[in-house]
Amino acid sequence: MEVIYEYAWLIPVLPLLGAMLVGLGLISLNQVTNRLRQLNAVVIISLMGAAMALSFALLWSQIQGHPTYIRTLEWAAAGNFHLTMGYTIDNLTALMLVIVTTVALLVMVYTDGYMAHDPGYVRFYAYLSLFGSSMLGLVVSPNLVQIYIFWELVGMCSYLLVGFWYDRKSAADAAQKAFVTNRVGDFGLLLGILGLYWATGSFDFGVMGDRLAQLVESGSVSNFFAILLAILVFLGPVAKSAQFPLHVWLPDAMEGPTPISALIHAATMVAAGVFLIARMYPVFEHVPAAMNVIAFTGAFTAFLGASIAITQNDIKKGLAYSTISQLGYMVMAMGIGSYSAGLFHLMTHAYFKAMLFLGSGSVIHGMEGVVGHDPALAQDMRLMGGLRKYMPITGTTFLIGCLAISGIPPFAGFWSKDEILGKAFEANPVLWLIGWLTAGITAFYMFRMYFMTFEGKFRGTDEKIKEKLKKAATIVLELESEEPVPVFGPGAMKHGELAATGGHHDSHDSHGHHSDTPHESPWTMTLPLALLAVPSIFIGLVGTPYANYFEEFIYPPNEVVEKVTEFNATEFYVMAGASVAISLVGITLALLMYLQKKIDPAAIAAKIKPLYELSLNKWYFDDIYHRVFVLGLRRVARQVMEVDYRVVDGAVNLTGFFTLVSGEGLKYLENGRAQFYALIIFGAVLGLVIVFGIT
């Protein structure tokens, strides 16, 4: 098995090789490379498959008890400063490698069906492979500097993928918003890294934690400064894992193709923030105030995301806010010191949320044949309904995902979410209450989504609803009339064409995708859904309180052996019963509102209009940020430009003016006549004699 560890560096390198081969082909032999679409896809999928096989081998070796393997080489040195690069394989690394490679492989297979008719098919695969390589490089990094390098590469890939359909203004804007928002958190992370190195003299996770604790205990570093450094580092995960107040980029990032939403915005990139908290756990655990900040930030984010998701009509936006909420659970778990519970939920969530996002993509793919390739219509749940009859595989797997995320036993989400709630109750009942209420809201909005999409009557041909949505879309098109005309992707329509065709424009009619009813997706899309359904149902069984194998495998790095407490059946049944009960209440409300129609959602919204408006407008965070930061910074920029024009440029221009005037005057004195120069000298001497003579 030692040979596997020696070649573990191939795991991030194999996807990078695929991205390089395809990328060079696109640059040098563009037309040939684009014609060989399937071959390029096979190459990239095969290389990711090889990386997945190596990852599973490493995970099995770690389960068998292989010690942590670290291999490094000196990358830079100057005096006492030494910086090493390499890779480390431990329990956490092996687990994350398997999660990333399995989800990435299934998403790549799914992409073949979803992007089949997109001209950027090959480029998309190159971006996917580059992202996979960056994320895997981040996971195996042995120190904070190397993590930061791959952290930024992951952010760059996110920018490329979110803005993949860059000729759509909304996609280009979303990519920029994601990039800028993440830079805010990354700047805090960079300051935290530099501060920790200044204080501890190391970039190694364990060394930093031990030295910082010793320095605070001895008084060499103030407790306030340690808290500040920990919170600065935490800003990185706040941005990457879309935690309050830097959560605003993730819903807009749904403008990218749906496979991206499943890969980087559900299973991998956003999980990188939680992974970094786990890696930095030796530092955070010695700073209780920072742990409290992490816990309450996660709890508030969980509630915030859930409260916004209940009013979303865009199926992908609803799942995006659901992701924000679930990431809040993970961060809260880390903050209360429940290391294994947070990572357990990260694992289960990666599979069932990837399946839900891919399921939403399958729904959109089926709807586009009816309403056209405009996301404003194809992604709106008000035009769906009854899709289970037309898309049985997608409907069944989506239901499994809804049951899993709602915490219904024995699905995976029940075991991981219930463990977080149990630990939260022990740590702080207030956090448990927030998490418990959020669990009920989660069940409500997920089954609202399921009933609106898959049950009841199909509304895609309802002219009243289409007319209403068409008017809203027309207003948006008029507001964006200056936008360049898209040439591919879901936005590939002429301005005003939506209004002229009643929302039926379909740029892919030549491929026979237009019909009066939705259709099930091809096997390349349904097979990954079926495969992801398996861990969504069963993977939670590795972490049951009866036999918590996951907790025995994943535990904080400072603990040699995990402390296994005796199982308290009564306590478990009470806590589990409470969480399942609130989830069932949420499901029942969704059933009565959106399937049986016994409760009118509009009437309830009218009675609680302020709260409804708060949720519908996303707690006004986007509006506030736009006014304060976007418009505010524009005003500041205009003021700075005015100062630059009048003061800086004015001073330079004034200097030039004086030089010009003095030069013009002096040119008349420089006539080349010696007698004239002698007269000037005589006059100057005479003037000095008179002045000094008088004094």
SVG drawing of the C-alpha trace seen along z (x, -y; Angstrom):
<svg xmlns="http://www.w3.org/2000/svg" viewBox="-59 -103 90 105">
<polyline fill="none" stroke="black" stroke-width="0.4" points="0.0,0.0 3.0,-2.3 3.3,-2.6 -0.1,-4.2 1.0,-6.9 4.1,-7.6 2.0,-8.2 -0.8,-10.1 0.4,-13.3 -1.1,-11.9 -4.7,-12.5 -4.7,-16.3 -2.2,-16.0 -4.4,-13.6 -7.3,-16.1 -4.8,-18.9 -3.3,-16.8 -6.7,-16.4 -7.4,-20.2 -4.0,-20.9 -4.4,-18.5 -7.9,-19.8 -6.9,-23.4 -3.9,-23.2 -6.1,-21.5 -8.6,-24.4 -5.8,-26.9 -3.8,-25.3 -6.3,-23.1 -9.7,-24.6 -11.9,-23.2 -10.4,-19.7 -10.7,-19.6 -14.3,-20.8 -15.2,-18.2 -13.8,-15.4 -16.2,-16.2 -16.9,-12.8 -13.2,-11.8 -12.3,-14.8 -15.0,-14.0 -13.9,-10.3 -10.3,-11.4 -11.2,-13.8 -13.7,-11.4 -11.2,-8.6 -8.5,-10.7 -10.9,-11.7 -11.9,-8.0 -8.3,-7.1 -8.0,-9.8 -11.1,-8.4 -9.7,-4.9 -6.5,-6.1 -8.7,-8.1 -10.7,-5.0 -7.5,-3.0 -6.1,-5.7 -9.4,-5.8 -9.4,-2.0 -5.7,-2.2 -6.6,-4.9 -9.6,-2.9 -7.2,0.0 -5.1,-2.3 -2.3,-3.5 -0.5,-6.5 -0.6,-10.0 1.7,-10.3 3.4,-13.6 5.8,-14.2 7.3,-17.6 10.2,-19.4 11.7,-22.8 10.2,-25.3 11.8,-28.5 14.3,-29.5 15.8,-32.7 17.8,-32.8 15.6,-31.2 12.6,-31.2 11.8,-27.9 8.7,-27.1 7.8,-23.6 5.3,-22.2 4.1,-18.7 1.1,-16.6 -0.3,-15.0 -2.6,-12.0 -4.6,-11.5 -8.2,-10.5 -9.7,-13.9 -7.8,-14.1 -8.8,-10.6 -12.4,-11.3 -12.4,-14.6 -10.6,-13.1 -13.3,-10.4 -16.1,-13.0 -14.6,-15.3 -13.7,-12.7 -16.9,-10.7 -19.2,-13.7 -16.9,-15.2 -16.9,-12.0 -20.7,-11.7 -21.1,-15.4 -18.8,-14.9 -20.9,-12.0 -24.1,-14.0 -22.6,-17.0 -22.4,-14.9 -26.2,-14.9 -26.9,-18.3 -24.4,-20.2 -24.8,-18.0 -25.8,-20.8 -23.8,-23.6 -21.0,-24.9 -18.8,-25.3 -19.0,-21.6 -15.3,-20.9 -14.3,-24.1 -16.7,-23.3 -15.0,-19.9 -11.6,-21.6 -12.9,-24.0 -14.5,-21.1 -11.2,-19.2 -9.2,-22.3 -11.6,-22.9 -11.3,-19.3 -7.5,-19.5 -7.6,-22.7 -10.0,-21.3 -8.0,-18.1 -4.8,-20.1 -6.4,-22.1 -7.4,-19.0 -3.9,-17.4 -2.1,-20.6 0.1,-20.1 0.3,-23.8 -1.6,-27.0 0.4,-28.7 -0.3,-25.8 -4.0,-25.8 -4.1,-29.5 -2.6,-29.0 -5.2,-26.3 -7.9,-28.3 -7.4,-31.1 -7.2,-28.7 -10.6,-27.3 -12.0,-30.8 -10.6,-31.5 -12.3,-28.3 -15.5,-29.3 -15.4,-32.6 -14.8,-30.8 -17.6,-28.3 -20.2,-30.7 -19.6,-33.0 -19.4,-30.2 -22.2,-31.7 -20.4,-35.1 -22.5,-36.6 -25.4,-36.7 -25.2,-39.8 -26.7,-38.1 -24.1,-35.3 -21.2,-37.8 -22.5,-39.9 -22.9,-36.8 -19.3,-35.7 -18.0,-39.1 -20.1,-39.3 -18.9,-35.8 -15.3,-36.8 -15.4,-40.2 -17.3,-38.8 -14.8,-35.9 -11.9,-38.4 -13.2,-40.1 -13.1,-36.9 -9.8,-35.9 -8.1,-39.2 -9.1,-38.5 -7.7,-35.0 -4.4,-36.3 -4.1,-38.8 -4.9,-36.0 -2.2,-33.7 0.4,-36.5 -0.6,-37.3 -0.4,-33.7 3.0,-33.3 4.3,-36.5 3.0,-35.1 4.0,-31.5 6.7,-31.3 5.0,-28.4 2.4,-27.6 1.8,-24.1 -1.7,-23.6 -0.8,-21.7 2.3,-23.8 0.4,-27.1 -2.3,-25.9 0.1,-24.7 2.3,-27.8 -0.6,-30.2 -2.0,-28.6 1.4,-28.8 1.9,-32.4 -1.6,-33.4 -1.0,-31.5 2.3,-33.1 1.0,-36.6 3.4,-37.1 0.3,-37.4 -2.9,-39.1 -6.1,-37.1 -7.7,-39.9 -5.0,-39.5 -5.5,-35.7 -9.3,-36.2 -8.6,-38.7 -6.3,-36.3 -8.8,-33.5 -11.7,-35.6 -9.6,-36.9 -8.8,-33.3 -12.5,-32.5 -13.4,-35.2 -12.0,-32.9 -14.6,-30.1 -17.3,-32.8 -16.9,-33.8 -16.2,-30.4 -18.9,-28.6 -21.4,-31.5 -21.9,-32.4 -23.5,-35.6 -22.7,-38.4 -20.8,-37.2 -23.5,-34.7 -25.0,-37.0 -22.9,-35.6 -24.1,-32.0 -27.7,-32.4 -26.6,-34.6 -23.9,-31.9 -26.8,-29.7 -26.5,-31.5 -23.8,-29.0 -24.7,-25.7 -26.5,-23.3 -23.6,-20.8 -21.6,-23.6 -24.2,-24.2 -24.0,-20.5 -20.2,-20.3 -18.8,-23.5 -21.9,-25.1 -23.1,-22.0 -20.5,-19.3 -17.0,-20.7 -16.0,-24.4 -18.5,-25.6 -17.4,-22.7 -13.8,-24.0 -14.7,-26.5 -15.8,-23.9 -12.8,-21.8 -10.5,-24.8 -12.2,-25.2 -11.5,-21.5 -7.9,-21.9 -7.5,-25.0 -9.3,-23.3 -6.0,-23.1 -6.0,-26.9 -9.7,-27.6 -10.2,-25.2 -7.7,-27.3 -9.7,-30.5 -13.2,-30.0 -14.5,-33.5 -13.7,-32.7 -15.5,-29.3 -18.6,-31.2 -18.4,-33.5 -18.2,-30.6 -21.1,-28.7 -23.5,-31.7 -22.5,-32.7 -23.4,-29.2 -26.7,-29.1 -27.8,-32.5 -26.8,-31.6 -28.8,-28.3 -31.9,-30.1 -31.3,-33.0 -31.0,-30.6 -34.0,-28.6 -36.2,-31.6 -35.4,-33.0 -35.8,-29.6 -39.5,-29.3 -40.5,-32.1 -38.2,-31.2 -39.9,-30.2 -36.7,-29.5 -35.9,-25.9 -32.1,-26.5 -32.3,-29.6 -34.3,-27.6 -31.7,-24.9 -29.0,-27.6 -30.5,-29.1 -30.9,-25.5 -27.2,-25.0 -26.4,-28.2 -28.6,-26.9 -27.0,-23.4 -23.5,-24.9 -24.6,-27.0 -25.4,-23.7 -21.9,-22.4 -20.2,-25.7 -22.3,-25.7 -21.2,-22.2 -17.6,-23.2 -18.1,-26.2 -19.5,-24.1 -16.6,-21.7 -18.5,-18.9 -15.8,-18.2 -16.9,-14.8 -20.6,-15.8 -19.8,-18.8 -17.8,-16.7 -20.4,-13.9 -23.0,-16.3 -20.6,-17.7 -20.3,-14.1 -24.0,-13.3 -25.0,-16.7 -22.4,-16.5 -24.2,-13.5 -27.9,-14.3 -27.5,-18.0 -25.5,-17.1 -28.3,-14.8 -30.9,-17.5 -29.0,-20.0 -28.6,-17.5 -32.3,-16.6 -33.1,-20.3 -31.0,-20.3 -32.9,-17.3 -36.2,-19.1 -34.9,-22.2 -33.7,-20.0 -37.2,-18.5 -39.0,-21.9 -36.9,-23.6 -38.6,-21.4 -41.9,-23.0 -41.2,-26.6 -37.9,-27.2 -34.3,-27.9 -35.1,-31.0 -34.1,-30.4 -36.9,-32.8 -39.4,-30.2 -37.6,-26.8 -36.5,-27.2 -39.8,-28.7 -41.7,-26.1 -45.0,-28.0 -44.8,-26.6 -44.1,-23.0 -46.2,-20.4 -47.0,-16.8 -43.5,-16.1 -43.2,-12.8 -45.5,-11.3 -43.2,-12.4 -39.9,-12.1 -40.2,-9.1 -36.4,-8.7 -35.8,-12.4 -39.0,-12.6 -38.1,-9.6 -34.5,-10.6 -35.6,-14.2 -38.0,-12.8 -35.2,-10.8 -33.1,-14.0 -36.0,-15.9 -36.5,-13.2 -32.7,-13.1 -32.3,-16.9 -35.5,-17.0 -34.0,-14.6 -36.5,-11.8 -35.1,-8.4 -33.4,-6.3 -32.1,-8.6 -28.6,-10.0 -29.5,-13.5 -31.3,-12.3 -28.3,-10.8 -25.9,-13.7 -28.3,-16.6 -29.6,-14.9 -26.1,-14.5 -25.5,-18.2 -28.7,-19.1 -27.9,-16.7 -24.4,-18.3 -25.9,-21.8 -28.3,-21.0 -25.5,-20.0 -23.4,-23.0 -26.1,-25.8 -29.9,-25.3 -30.3,-28.5 -28.3,-27.1 -30.3,-23.9 -33.6,-25.9 -32.4,-27.8 -31.3,-24.6 -34.5,-22.8 -36.7,-25.6 -34.5,-25.6 -35.1,-21.8 -38.8,-22.4 -38.5,-25.2 -36.2,-23.1 -38.7,-20.3 -41.4,-22.8 -39.5,-24.5 -38.1,-21.3 -41.5,-19.6 -43.0,-22.8 -40.4,-22.5 -41.2,-18.8 -45.0,-19.3 -44.9,-22.3 -42.5,-20.5 -43.5,-16.9 -47.1,-16.6 -50.5,-17.9 -51.3,-19.1 -48.7,-20.2 -48.9,-24.0 -46.3,-24.5 -49.1,-25.1 -51.2,-27.4 -51.4,-30.6 -52.4,-32.8 -49.3,-31.8 -47.1,-32.1 -48.5,-35.5 -47.8,-36.7 -44.2,-35.4 -43.8,-36.6 -44.6,-40.2 -42.1,-40.0 -39.4,-38.6 -40.2,-41.3 -39.7,-44.0 -36.3,-42.5 -35.4,-42.3 -36.3,-46.0 -34.2,-47.0 -31.3,-45.1 -31.8,-46.3 -28.2,-47.4 -27.0,-43.9 -25.0,-42.1 -27.1,-39.4 -26.2,-36.0 -25.1,-33.4 -25.3,-30.2 -26.6,-28.8 -30.0,-29.3 -29.9,-33.1 -29.4,-32.6 -32.5,-34.6 -33.0,-37.9 -34.3,-40.8 -38.0,-41.0 -38.3,-37.5 -39.7,-36.1 -42.7,-38.5 -43.2,-37.7 -43.2,-34.0 -45.0,-33.7 -42.0,-32.2 -41.7,-29.3 -38.4,-30.2 -36.2,-27.2 -32.8,-27.6 -32.4,-23.8 -35.5,-23.0 -33.3,-21.5 -32.5,-18.8 -36.1,-17.8 -36.4,-19.2 -39.7,-21.0 -42.9,-19.4 -46.1,-20.0 -45.0,-17.8 -41.7,-17.4 -39.6,-14.4 -37.2,-12.3 -33.5,-13.1 -31.1,-10.8 -29.3,-8.0 -26.1,-10.0 -28.1,-12.3 -30.4,-9.8 -27.6,-7.3 -25.7,-9.8 -29.0,-10.6 -29.6,-6.9 -26.1,-6.3 -26.2,-9.4 -29.5,-8.1 -27.6,-5.2 -25.4,-7.1 -28.2,-9.6 -30.1,-6.7 -27.5,-4.5 -24.3,-6.5 -25.7,-7.9 -25.7,-4.4 -21.9,-4.7 -22.6,-7.3 -25.5,-6.1 -25.3,-6.5 -25.6,-2.7 -22.3,-2.2 -20.7,-5.4 -17.9,-4.2 -17.6,-7.7 -16.8,-9.3 -14.2,-6.6 -12.6,-7.3 -12.8,-11.1 -11.8,-12.9 -9.9,-16.1 -6.1,-16.0 -5.1,-16.6 -6.9,-13.5 -5.0,-10.2 -8.1,-8.0 -11.7,-9.2 -13.6,-9.4 -16.6,-7.2 -19.3,-7.9 -21.9,-5.4 -25.0,-5.5 -28.0,-7.0 -31.1,-5.6 -33.6,-7.8 -31.8,-11.0 -31.4,-10.0 -35.1,-9.1 -36.2,-12.4 -33.9,-14.5 -34.5,-12.5 -38.2,-12.5 -38.3,-16.3 -36.3,-16.9 -38.4,-14.4 -41.6,-15.9 -40.8,-19.4 -39.8,-18.1 -43.2,-16.2 -45.0,-19.4 -43.2,-21.2 -44.0,-18.5 -47.6,-18.4 -47.9,-22.2 -46.4,-21.9 -48.8,-19.1 -51.9,-21.1 -50.7,-24.2 -49.3,-23.0 -50.8,-19.6 -54.2,-19.4 -54.8,-23.2 -56.6,-23.3 -54.5,-26.3 -54.1,-29.2 -50.4,-30.4 -51.4,-33.8 -53.8,-34.4 -51.1,-33.6 -48.6,-35.8 -51.1,-38.7 -51.6,-38.2 -47.8,-38.3 -46.9,-40.7 -43.9,-42.3 -42.3,-38.9 -43.3,-37.6 -41.7,-40.7 -38.6,-40.2 -38.2,-36.7 -39.1,-37.5 -36.5,-40.3 -33.8,-38.1 -33.8,-40.2 -32.9,-43.2 -29.2,-42.2 -28.7,-42.6 -30.4,-46.0 -28.4,-47.2 -25.1,-46.0 -26.0,-47.6 -26.7,-51.0 -23.9,-51.0 -21.1,-49.3 -21.8,-49.6 -23.4,-53.0 -21.4,-54.2 -18.1,-53.2 -19.1,-54.8 -19.7,-58.1 -16.4,-57.7 -14.7,-57.0 -16.3,-60.1 -15.0,-62.2 -11.5,-60.7 -11.6,-61.4 -12.6,-65.0 -9.7,-65.4 -7.4,-63.8 -8.5,-66.1 -8.5,-69.3 -5.8,-68.9 -3.3,-66.3 -3.7,-67.2 -4.0,-70.8 -0.7,-70.9 1.1,-69.1 -0.5,-71.4 0.3,-74.5 4.0,-73.4 4.0,-73.0 2.4,-76.4 5.0,-78.2 7.7,-76.3 6.2,-77.4 5.9,-81.1 9.4,-81.3 10.8,-79.6 9.0,-82.1 10.4,-85.0 14.0,-83.7 14.2,-83.1 14.3,-86.8 17.3,-87.3 19.3,-84.5 20.3,-86.5 24.0,-85.4 25.4,-89.0 28.3,-89.2 27.7,-92.9 24.1,-92.2 25.2,-89.5 27.8,-91.8 25.2,-94.5 22.9,-92.1 25.8,-91.0 26.7,-94.7 23.1,-95.5 22.9,-92.5 26.2,-93.6 25.0,-97.2 21.7,-96.0 23.5,-94.0 25.8,-96.9 22.8,-99.2 20.9,-96.7 23.8,-95.9 24.9,-99.5 21.6,-100.7 21.4,-98.0"/>
</svg>
